[in-house]
């Protein structure tokens, strides 16, 4: 078992402390959430050689300098430019501006990406739960290491779209489409969110949730996603990053005892909360239905794409990752005793993830350990 660097432990202690305060005391002031966000920006944004995809992104940084601005702009307009564009235009543009105009070292790119991502994350969390620190703790392992400290491109793109949920609530289609456009400019997976402006409002009940999930489980062995070939290829097109990402999570998605592992257990937990707390959540929590619909799609995508680790992690993860907000939100609609039970479960699940995560050899390969983590600012 390997020990995470103390910088991560400090963040965990902060989240646990404020989690207990917001669940059993009074609402924590937003300034403390921003304090935590600022600290995580430094930890993730100024890391040095840390993360499974770090080398791949250095390659992309240098690659971006070979592209003409004309090619990038034409790609943004869905036109063919004088050069082929193998990556999404907005991410290439950010890289090129930092390199050409500011002559910035690579760590400035990770800092810019981490800053934008975590600002959007804080705004999304603050807008969608009364328990922001509990949710951040719940998602920290392995989410922070795969997302803000790993697959930063999909993480940023997804948060741009999740920030756009506020425009679904406001029924502002143009602004939501702008979020999709910008998010897809970072990572193509964001196109999958395009229908969500309408799907978020589709009324479904427990019967239809059951039908959709069971149908997806039965469809899993047949690999029906192959009929979507071109779109699937575009989602998984950045092979360098895919290899880095999969090298990081291989052990975390190992199947044991006939094909049941941690991801399936998490799907079961999320499904339980969807069914058990559906009625009180609809009655007492505003816009719960939006995240419920995202969660159902994510669960279905996971089982449909289960035989392909790239698609099951990218497409399903994009929907599921922050549909988990349903789990801490359930504490808002139940009695004090049940709230304590749910919170205890969340803390126990976090501790389990912490122990399992610490046992992976790739925690060392990702340089997240006490003896391997380095930072350009922190000692």
C-alpha angles and dihedrals in degrees: 000000000000127000121233117236113270090247088069092043090054090054090049092051091051091051094047093048095051092039091063091045095052094044099044103020132030133312111289116238114258092237090074091054089053090047090055090045092053091049092050090049089059094044094049102027099049099038115135116221091336123138134047094262099042095109092045092055091050086056091050090049091057092040091056091061090064093062124091119233087235091058091048094049093046089051088052088055091049091249132128112256131196090270132045114251112213095176135047114285102233095052091048090048093053090049093048095047092051091048101039104035103029099025085221124181116244095259089066088065093053089046093051092046093047092048095052093041096050094043089054090044093053092048092048094048094045090051097048109039143035089214106058097155092048090051093047090050091048091052099037096092115081097346099074092048095047094039120031092019098036129016093028096165097060090038092057094043092050093050092051088057094043089052085055090064086086088066091053087056090049091045089235102149097176094056091046090051089050089055090050091049094050094042091050088049086064099038131000093224088079090074086073088069094058096097092047093090086071100026091056089068097046108118111230130169135203092275093058092042088054093047094048095047096045091046090052092050091052091046092053099091093048096064093219089172089081090082087068091059103146096045091046091052091052091051092052097034099113095080096177093058094042090056092049092048095046091047087058100048103033094104094042092060098044112137119228134182099020100332102313117127144144096299092053090048090053090049089052092050093049091046091052092053091047093055101034098046100029097106099047091042091054090050101044111020119071116232093001088139092066094059091040090057091047090050094051091050090047093051091048092048091050094057095038091052095032095116091058112062093196097054095038090054098040105039099028092040092053090060101032102044095075097026082077084080084086090072099061090034089062088072089068095063102044139072122277092257093052090045089057090049093051093046091050089051092051092050091046091049090049091052090049091051090047092054094044092045092050090054095058116102088217091068082072094042089052090053093234094131130105093255099042109037114104132183131193092222109022119071 
